[in-house]
Each structure stands twice: as structure tokens, then as C-alpha cells.
């Protein structure tokens, strides 16, 4: 029997604004340009519909401020 793998589907970006220092690493690593820094230099998911849930932002965030929740 062959197992088929399905891609994880994004449910939510959890960004802890208190922990985010606005370094921009998540923005730089996002392959789909989903994240941006807002006017307070905090990460925001500007285009969540484009997210492929690769979790590169979560893995690269030095402050552990981003969590990608999938279904």
C-alpha cells in the first residue's frame, strides 16, 4: 500500500508581537513573500493566502516569535 503525503494546510500565523524585534529574518527567508514588517517593525502576515506552510519563518526566527499552525 502506498501512502500519499498531503501538504500541510495553513490554519494560522501566530506572531508574538512582544517577542518580535523586527530583525526581518522571517521576511528574507519566506519563499512566497507572505511576511512583511509593519510600521512598528513587527512581523505581520501580509499575504497569508500565499503561504505554503514551509515553516522557514518559524525555524529561522531567533526570538521564537512565529508559530505556523497547520490543519
C-alpha positions as CSV (number, residue, x, y, z in Angstrom):
1,X,0.0,0.0,0.0
2,X,1.4,3.4,-1.0
3,X,1.0,6.3,1.4
4,X,0.2,9.6,-0.1
5,X,1.5,12.6,1.6
6,X,-0.6,15.7,1.6
7,X,0.9,19.2,2.0
8,X,0.1,20.8,5.3
9,X,-2.6,23.4,5.0
10,X,-2.1,26.7,6.8
11,X,-4.5,27.4,9.6
12,X,-2.9,30.4,11.2
13,X,0.2,32.5,11.6
14,X,0.8,33.2,15.3
15,X,3.2,36.1,15.7
16,X,4.1,37.2,19.2
17,X,4.5,40.9,18.8
18,X,6.0,41.3,22.2
19,X,8.8,38.9,21.3
20,X,9.4,40.2,17.7
21,X,12.3,42.6,17.5
22,X,11.8,43.4,13.8
23,X,15.0,41.8,12.5
24,X,13.4,40.9,9.2
25,X,14.9,37.4,9.0
26,X,11.5,35.8,8.5
27,X,10.7,38.3,5.7
28,X,14.0,37.4,4.0
29,X,13.5,33.6,4.3
30,X,9.9,33.5,3.2
31,X,9.8,32.0,-0.4
32,X,6.4,33.4,-1.1
33,X,6.8,36.9,0.3
34,X,4.0,36.3,2.8
35,X,5.6,38.3,5.7
36,X,6.3,42.0,6.0
37,X,7.4,44.3,8.7
38,X,4.7,46.8,9.7
39,X,5.1,50.5,10.6
40,X,6.2,49.4,14.1
41,X,8.9,47.0,12.6
42,X,6.9,43.9,13.7
43,X,6.4,40.9,11.5
44,X,2.9,40.5,10.0
45,X,1.4,38.0,7.6
46,X,0.5,40.5,4.8
47,X,-0.5,37.7,2.3
48,X,-1.4,34.6,4.3
49,X,-3.3,33.2,1.3
50,X,0.1,32.7,-0.4
51,X,1.6,30.8,2.5
52,X,2.8,27.2,1.7
53,X,3.4,26.4,5.4
54,X,7.0,25.6,4.9
55,X,7.8,27.0,8.4
56,X,11.0,28.6,7.3
57,X,10.0,31.7,9.2
58,X,9.3,29.7,12.4
59,X,12.5,27.8,12.1
60,X,14.7,30.9,11.4
61,X,13.1,33.4,13.9
62,X,15.9,34.0,16.6
63,X,13.2,35.1,19.1
64,X,10.8,32.2,18.6
65,X,8.1,34.8,17.9
66,X,6.5,33.0,15.0
67,X,4.4,29.8,15.1
68,X,2.8,28.3,12.0
69,X,-0.4,26.4,12.8
70,X,-1.5,23.8,10.2
71,X,-4.6,21.8,9.8
